[in-house]
Every structure is written in structure tokens, then in C-alpha cells.
Amino acid sequence: MQKKQNVLFLCTGNSCRSQMAEGLLRHFAGEGIEALSAGMEPGKRYMVTSVRQVPAVPC
């Protein structure tokens, strides 16, 4: 059995973009990747401009 690659998306807030990146990687990479996200100072609100970009992602 092959060991999974670990990918950590780290940003200052972890309120939206790093979590979106984690989810996208999990969706597109499949079982061979372990995706995680973290932040230094978690935000209390998401970034509206980031969320608006989600429909542009081809799934």
C-alpha cells in the first residue's frame, strides 16, 4: 500500500480560502492525497469575493 501525500494549506485567517483549497484538492486529487487547512488567527467571517468564485470551478 502506498503512503498518502500530505498537503497543508496554511494562511493567516483560515476562514475561507485555505478551506476551499483543501476541499478542491480532496475533490480533484482522490484517495492519494491527504489535504488539510489551518490558520494562524482564524477569521470570524468568510470572504465574499472568494465564495463568489466557487461556481467558476469546473467540477
N, C-alpha and C positions, 0 to 999 in steps of 0.2 A: 504494500500500500504506500502510495506517495504522500509525503508530508505537504500540507497546505501552505501556500504562501500567505503571509500576514501583511496587510496593508492598513496603516493608521492614517486617517485624515485628521490632522491637528490644526486647530485655528484658535484665535483668541476668544471667540464667543461661543462656538458650538451651539448656536441657536437655529441654524438653518442650513447653510451651505455645506458644511462638513457632513451633516447628517444626510443631506441629499446625495452627496458624492458617495457616501457609504451605501446607501440604498441602490443607487445606479450601478455601482460596481458589483454588488451582490446579484442584481438582476442580470447584468450582461456577462459576468465572468463565470457564473456557475459554481460548481462544487469545489473547484481547485483553489479558491481564494477565500480567506477569512478577512472580511472587511470590518473595521472599527472606526469610530469617530470619538473625538474628545476635544475639550476646550479648556483654556486657562481660566476664563471667567465666564461661565455660562450665561447667555443672554436671557432676558425675560420675554422678549418678543421676537418673532421671526421677521426676516427682511422681505417685504412685499415684492421688491424688484426681483429677488431670487425665485420666489414662488411663482411669479408670472412666467418664468422661463420653462417651467416643467412641461407644459403642453408642447413645447418645441422639440422635446427629446423623442426621437423615433423609437418606439417600442414594438 
